[in-house]
Amino acid sequence: MIGGVALVLAAGLLAAVFAVITSVFSSRDECGQPAGASQPAGASQPAGASQSAGASQSAGASQSAAASQSAAGPGGGIVLGPPGTAQQVGATEYGGPGDPSSGVIGASGANLLDLPDSYAELGGRTFQTATAMGGLPYLTPLRISWGTRSAIAYKRDIGFGGDPVDGLPRVLDLWWQLAGQLGIPYQGGLWSGPVEVERPPAAGAGDVLGQATAAPATLTVPDTASQDPGVCAPTAVEGVPVTGAGNAQLLSNGFAAAPSAAPPAVKGILAAGNQITGRPYLVGGGHGLPLSDISPAYDCSSSVEHLLYGGGLLPVGYDAPSGSLESFGLPGPGRWVTLYANADHVFMYVAGLRWDTHDAAGAGDGSAGIGWHPLIRSAAGFVARHPVGL
């Protein structure tokens, strides 16, 4: 009898600890990131028992190439800030020269050497089942603190989990370069210890569309629907024409009309495209500005990134060339959104309508400049990618 009571008390205590941890994660602002914060990263592997699910390619000689990056913006390196005050959790590191089995490609398809500001949520083999922190959506930013340093990092990977760390639930894998920037000593992918986590202030697609709303400081466990990137966009998008057709429609003024059944993220992308349709093309135009700003001119990658931000799929500080989008999201075409990227150019289809910088498909392909184009163009030499859930 006494043993049974002790077992019940122990189970209750474990549940209470888990509740405290998950209570700091919110479904209200999962896609936001402070202006100027760093770009998302990729994969991770726990010490000992578990390995991150997405890491699959050999690290090789270039493993340390991105270790010392410091530029702001997702993909531009680690953004260090003052230590945060948050919930303490168990974490491990993975990857690096001493842990080649983890590879360099995260479950999201991102190359973690290019995106070292990455972490993995543990607990399962898919983004739907790795829920040690409540099932955070892809690219959720967290401020992670260790000692006197902290950094903003992004969920780009998942892992299987393992035993508690110093009595704390093991919920995070830190990519080795992220861990190094925090001052954590590299131990060949075997380090484990407590860190503090908190969500940074959010700015999301609401800023692009004039619909930003205040979010509560406390965070709660997201529901199942919030794991879809579509819910990160505003629930109602002002100024977006709607059509009953199954695909987006090109209007006579060059704007796009969104299918009424499209997810909010897709409507947000179309709305952001309508904002900058007809802007002049300029190599380098639009780069170096927050994605919430409207630039006088754009190039291919800056315009695509503005649209993805409008859908809540990129943080406001993201700034990268077209080649970086070859590792965006997941491989292959998507149901609603497909990017085609290479080192020289990027374009995409949104609900069947192409966003591009010129009329690449020839006569009948709409305007000659930046905007929506109705025809399908050649995708030879491009890498197809799509956002998670879209």
C-alpha positions in Angstrom: 0.0 0.0 0.0 2.8 2.4 1.0 4.7 1.5 -2.2 1.6 2.3 -4.2 1.1 5.7 -2.6 4.8 6.5 -3.2 4.4 5.5 -6.9 1.3 7.8 -7.3 3.1 10.7 -5.6 6.2 10.2 -7.9 4.0 10.2 -11.0 2.2 13.3 -9.8 5.5 15.1 -9.2 6.8 14.2 -12.7 3.6 15.5 -14.3 3.8 18.7 -12.3 7.4 19.3 -13.5 6.4 18.7 -17.1 3.4 21.1 -16.7 5.7 23.8 -15.5 8.0 23.3 -18.5 5.3 23.3 -21.1 3.5 26.2 -19.5 6.1 28.5 -20.9 5.3 27.8 -24.6 2.5 29.7 -26.3 0.5 29.1 -29.5 -0.2 32.8 -29.8 3.1 34.0 -31.2 5.0 31.0 -32.5 6.3 32.5 -35.7 7.6 35.8 -34.5 11.1 37.0 -33.9 12.5 40.3 -32.8 13.8 42.5 -35.6 17.4 41.8 -36.4 17.4 38.4 -34.8 19.3 35.5 -36.4 18.1 33.0 -39.0 16.9 29.5 -38.4 19.2 26.5 -38.3 19.0 22.8 -38.4 19.7 19.6 -36.5 20.9 18.0 -33.3 21.8 14.8 -31.4 21.5 14.1 -27.7 24.3 12.7 -25.7 24.3 9.0 -25.4 21.0 7.4 -26.1 19.3 9.5 -28.8 20.1 11.0 -32.1 18.3 13.8 -33.9 15.9 12.4 -36.5 16.9 14.6 -39.4 20.6 14.5 -39.3 21.8 12.3 -42.2 24.8 13.7 -44.1 28.4 13.4 -43.2 29.9 16.5 -41.6 33.2 16.3 -43.5 36.0 18.8 -43.6 33.7 21.8 -43.8 32.0 21.2 -40.5 33.6 24.2 -38.8 32.9 26.6 -41.7 30.0 28.5 -40.0 31.2 28.1 -36.4 32.2 31.8 -36.0 29.4 33.5 -37.9 27.9 36.5 -36.1 25.8 38.4 -38.6 22.1 39.0 -37.6 19.2 37.4 -39.3 18.2 33.7 -39.7 21.0 31.9 -41.3 23.4 34.7 -40.7 24.7 33.3 -37.5 24.1 33.3 -33.7 22.6 36.4 -32.2 24.0 36.8 -28.6 22.1 38.8 -26.1 21.9 39.3 -22.3 21.0 36.1 -20.4 17.3 35.4 -20.3 15.2 34.6 -17.2 13.2 31.5 -17.9 12.5 27.9 -17.3 15.4 25.6 -16.6 15.4 22.4 -18.8 17.8 19.6 -19.6 19.7 19.9 -22.9 22.4 18.1 -24.9 24.6 19.0 -27.8 25.0 17.1 -31.1 27.1 17.3 -34.3 30.6 18.5 -34.9 33.9 16.8 -35.7 33.5 14.4 -32.8 30.0 13.3 -33.7 30.0 12.7 -37.5 27.0 10.2 -37.3 24.7 13.2 -36.7 25.5 14.6 -40.1 24.7 18.2 -41.1 21.1 18.0 -42.5 18.3 18.6 -40.1 14.8 17.0 -40.2 13.6 20.2 -41.9 16.0 19.6 -44.8 18.2 22.6 -43.7 21.9 22.5 -43.8 22.9 23.2 -40.2 26.3 24.4 -41.1 24.7 27.2 -43.0 22.1 27.8 -40.2 24.0 27.2 -36.9 21.4 29.0 -34.8 19.3 25.8 -34.6 17.9 23.5 -32.0 15.9 20.3 -32.0 12.9 19.5 -29.9 13.0 16.0 -28.5 10.5 13.3 -27.9 9.7 11.6 -31.3 10.6 10.7 -34.8 8.5 13.3 -36.6 7.6 17.0 -36.1 4.2 15.8 -34.9 5.5 13.5 -32.3 8.6 15.3 -31.0 6.6 17.1 -28.3 8.9 17.4 -25.2 8.1 21.1 -25.1 4.5 20.8 -26.2 5.1 20.4 -29.9 6.6 23.7 -31.0 6.0 24.6 -34.6 8.9 24.6 -37.1 11.1 27.7 -36.8 9.8 28.6 -33.4 12.4 31.0 -31.9 13.7 30.5 -28.3 16.1 32.5 -26.2 18.5 29.9 -24.8 20.8 30.9 -21.9 23.8 29.1 -20.4 26.1 30.8 -17.9 26.4 34.5 -18.8 25.5 34.1 -22.4 22.2 33.7 -24.3 21.3 33.4 -28.0 18.1 33.2 -30.0 17.8 29.9 -31.9 15.2 28.3 -34.1 13.6 24.9 -34.2 14.9 23.2 -37.4 15.2 19.6 -36.2 13.8 16.9 -33.9 15.3 14.1 -31.8 14.2 11.0 -30.0 15.1 12.1 -26.4 16.6 10.2 -23.6 17.2 10.1 -19.8 16.8 13.2 -17.6 19.7 15.6 -17.4 20.8 16.6 -13.9 17.3 15.7 -12.7 15.6 17.8 -15.4 13.5 16.6 -18.3 15.7 16.3 -21.4 13.8 18.4 -24.0 16.4 20.1 -26.3 19.3 19.2 -28.5 21.6 22.2 -29.3 23.5 22.2 -32.6 27.2 22.1 -31.7 28.0 25.6 -33.2 25.1 27.1 -31.2 26.4 25.5 -28.1 29.8 26.8 -28.7 28.6 30.4 -29.1 26.9 30.0 -25.7 30.3 29.0 -24.2 29.4 25.4 -23.7 32.6 23.3 -24.0 32.6 20.9 -27.0 32.7 17.3 -25.9 32.4 15.5 -29.2 28.6 15.7 -29.1 28.4 14.2 -25.6 27.8 17.4 -23.5 24.7 17.5 -21.4 23.5 20.0 -18.8 20.8 22.5 -17.8 20.0 25.6 -19.8 17.3 28.2 -19.5 14.8 28.8 -22.2 12.2 31.5 -22.9 10.4 32.9 -25.9 11.7 36.3 -27.2 9.2 39.1 -27.9 7.4 38.4 -31.2 6.9 40.3 -34.3 5.1 38.4 -37.0 3.2 38.7 -40.2 0.8 41.0 -38.3 3.2 43.8 -38.7 3.3 43.4 -42.5 -0.4 43.5 -42.8 -1.0 46.1 -40.1 -2.6 43.6 -37.8 -0.1 43.1 -35.0 -1.7 42.3 -31.7 -0.2 42.1 -28.2 0.5 38.6 -27.0 0.6 37.5 -23.4 4.0 37.1 -21.7 3.2 33.7 -20.5 3.2 30.8 -22.9 0.9 27.7 -23.0 1.1 24.4 -24.8 0.0 24.8 -28.4 -2.9 22.9 -29.7 -2.6 20.5 -32.6 -3.7 23.0 -35.2 -1.0 25.5 -34.2 1.7 23.1 -35.4 0.6 24.0 -39.0 2.6 27.0 -40.2 -0.6 28.4 -41.6 -1.9 29.4 -38.2 1.1 31.7 -37.8 -0.4 34.1 -40.4 -3.2 36.5 -39.4 -6.6 34.9 -39.2 -8.2 37.6 -41.3 -6.2 39.3 -44.1 -7.4 42.8 -45.0 -7.1 43.9 -48.6 -6.8 40.4 -50.1 -9.5 39.8 -52.8 -11.1 36.4 -52.5 -12.2 34.0 -55.2 -14.3 30.9 -55.1 -12.0 29.2 -57.5 -9.6 26.5 -56.2 -6.5 28.4 -57.3 -5.4 32.0 -56.9 -6.5 34.3 -59.8 -4.6 37.1 -61.5 -6.7 40.2 -61.6 -6.6 43.0 -64.2 -4.7 45.3 -61.9 -1.9 42.7 -61.4 -3.0 41.7 -58.0 -3.8 38.2 -56.9 -7.1 37.0 -55.5 -6.8 34.3 -52.9 -8.9 31.1 -52.9 -11.5 31.4 -50.2 -10.5 27.9 -48.9 -6.8 28.7 -48.7 -5.0 28.5 -45.3 -4.4 31.9 -43.6 -0.7 31.6 -44.3 -1.4 31.4 -48.1 -3.6 34.4 -47.9 -0.9 36.3 -46.1 1.6 35.4 -48.8 -0.7 36.6 -51.5 -1.4 39.8 -49.5 2.3 40.6 -49.1 2.8 40.0 -52.8 0.1 42.4 -53.7 1.9 45.0 -51.5 5.0 45.0 -53.7 3.7 44.0 -57.2 5.2 46.3 -59.8 8.1 47.4 -57.7 11.3 47.9 -59.8 13.9 45.1 -60.0 17.3 46.0 -58.5 20.1 43.5 -57.7 20.4 43.7 -53.9 17.2 45.7 -53.6 15.3 45.0 -50.4 18.2 43.4 -48.6 19.4 44.8 -45.3 15.9 45.9 -44.3 13.4 44.2 -41.9 10.9 42.2 -43.9 8.1 44.3 -42.4 9.4 47.3 -44.4 8.4 48.0 -48.0 11.5 48.6 -50.1 11.6 50.9 -53.1 13.0 48.0 -55.1 13.5 44.3 -54.8 15.4 41.4 -56.3 14.3 37.8 -56.5 15.2 36.6 -53.1 14.2 39.7 -51.1 10.8 39.7 -52.8 10.2 36.0 -52.1 11.3 36.5 -48.5 8.9 39.4 -48.1 6.1 37.2 -49.2 7.1 34.3 -46.9 7.2 36.8 -44.0 3.7 37.9 -44.9 2.6 34.3 -44.5 4.3 34.1 -41.1 6.9 31.6 -42.4 10.1 33.7 -41.9 11.2 36.0 -39.0 11.3 39.7 -39.6 15.1 39.7 -39.6 15.6 37.1 -42.2 17.9 38.2 -45.1 19.6 35.7 -47.4 20.5 35.1 -51.1 18.5 32.8 -53.3 20.9 29.9 -52.8 20.0 29.8 -49.1 16.4 29.1 -50.0 17.5 25.8 -51.5 17.3 24.4 -47.9 14.1 26.2 -47.0 11.3 24.0 -45.5 11.0 20.5 -46.9 12.0 18.9 -50.2 9.7 18.8 -53.2 6.5 20.6 -54.2 3.9 21.6 -51.6 0.1 21.5 -51.6 -0.2 25.3 -51.7 3.3 26.8 -51.9 6.4 25.6 -53.8 9.7 27.5 -54.1 12.2 26.9 -56.9 15.7 28.1 -55.9 19.3 27.9 -57.1 22.3 30.1 -56.5 21.2 32.6 -59.2 17.5 32.9 -58.9 14.3 32.0 -56.9 10.7 32.0 -57.8 7.6 30.3 -56.4 4.1 29.2 -56.9 1.4 30.2 -54.4 -2.0 28.5 -54.8 -1.2 27.9 -58.5 0.0 31.5 -59.3 3.7 32.1 -60.0 5.6 34.9 -58.2 8.6 35.9 -60.3 10.7 38.9 -61.2 10.0 38.7 -65.0 7.7 37.1 -67.6 10.0 34.0 -68.0 7.3 32.0 -69.7 7.0 34.4 -72.6 3.9 35.9 -74.3 0.9 35.9 -72.1 2.9 35.6 -68.8 1.6 38.8 -67.3 3.8 41.9 -66.5 7.5 42.1 -67.5 8.5 42.8 -63.9 8.2 41.8 -60.3 4.8 40.4 -59.5 2.3 37.6 -60.2 2.6 35.6 -63.5 -0.1 33.2 -64.7 2.0 30.7 -66.8 4.2 27.8 -65.7 7.9 28.4 -66.5 10.8 25.9 -66.8 12.2 24.7 -63.4 15.2 23.0 -64.9 18.3 23.6 -62.7 16.2 24.6 -59.6 15.6 22.9 -56.3 12.0 22.5 -55.3 11.1 23.2 -51.6 7.9 23.8 -49.7 6.9 25.1 -46.3 6.1 22.6 -43.6 2.4 21.9 -43.7 1.7 23.8 -46.9 
